[in-house]
């Protein structure tokens, strides 16, 4: 086996895990019931990842306290809110997970403190170790009393005891990482206390120490207690994070103190450290978008590994199996933590073990279905896997009557529809006008930081071949094709086309033409359109050494059609000036003669050196074919951008919904 070292056992305390893969904790919003237990969706979701081969399941965050810091129920499970309900529902889950030879740890939180998401904030003021600014709201947090700290510590003991009763194999404390409440106590920038919980590093870690001591006292010294831990914060100032490669003064926890903290925490009794970096003030590190390199936590995990004698778990875009295997081999870490990749494909580990790497559905790091939906809708899902977190409700059922289904368009919507239809026993036939499948994934995947878009297109090619879908490339389909194929059902998924502006000049190109190498934009480029495509294309061009000026009609970039997750949008917005891209808002391009562009700005007309103008001003749905077929095809559907211009997530989700019910 190529990746043999990823499938050797590893022990955390006395808990032996069958392989080196852990499911990273991800907010379980939508997976808890009204009484603090796990609902059926949550049970099915975690069980599916155990069935898929993951050795250790770490649940998303659960609360131990709902009084000192109020959390709207049923926001997340809570092991102390209604212990009978928690144990009953958890027991069903742990028993099912153990059937697959996997272990499961409950992640337990002492609270969010100054980083509480506003939609989840209760009636009372946010709490913190000291009166400090809230991360999102213009409020000053209330300082926790010592009695409240002691209450939370006791709740950890109770919650862990309930978890052990419920069959959990251990717990993970959430933790001295990302700037949550316990981390706020540990960082001097946030902790201004003068009592025994403030001042020296040992005092600032006292909260974390008392938690592990309380759990060990209640559950026994052999019950594993792990810790989510960030050795570096990347905080430049309040609500301001640092970018990769940026020189700055660390206001949070820096590496030297982080390594000292790691040694102390292990001495207190923690049985493993689950390493990441970042904070909510720099949360593109804690929740890395595609603009962060893969395996970005490896250097920090290795530094921690060198100073502690307990297992180190490493997360952070570790879905490349060669990278993961090397990290185990060279002593960077002891376990590989996969979060979003296991949302995208619950069977990642089993597919890797059996050599089916090409059939692992890739995560795009888009954070549209996971962090974005958690942030905006308090729901955990996945952009490329519509069944994630709703495995039972979205389960595919065999078709009662086999139908021939003609699919016109081989973008993500058409490919997903074909895949689902074939799995259900229908006969899908797909026509694509271009020479490969993928649609807008192909130009969108040209920047190096969007490589997983191309990986998704390749995955669809592999899957459609594996499930026996007939695919016609370089074949533009129309009314005559429908007559020739004589299908029972037609799905139109012809997508969209870039909008163009009437700007005088011969060097005005669509972003797609430049991304695909069909047009050379030259050295000096005017990028028109400050949405997601415009900003990403501008960043790609700047990284290639071009001088880019970004022109946006609105008063800010990413104001419309930006990423749903703020970690993505805030990082992209910060990367624009960091990479030398000039931005002109409330502005329009008047003309470009191939040497100079005239731009109308609020300060008057400007002339800027410009070899070309590249347009990213949106897309227009292609509705013509659907309208032509509307009166002649009895069972007709329109999906993807052809129905409504959106993003990859909704193209795939709509396709899954339609194809699963034909």
Order of alpha helices (4+ residues) and beta strands (2+ residues): beta-beta-beta-alpha-beta-beta-alpha-beta-beta-beta-alpha-beta-alpha-alpha-alpha-beta-beta-beta-alpha-beta-alpha-alpha-beta-alpha-beta-alpha-alpha-alpha-beta-alpha-beta-alpha-alpha-beta-alpha-beta-beta-beta-alpha-beta-alpha-beta-alpha-beta-beta-beta-beta-beta-beta-alpha-beta-alpha
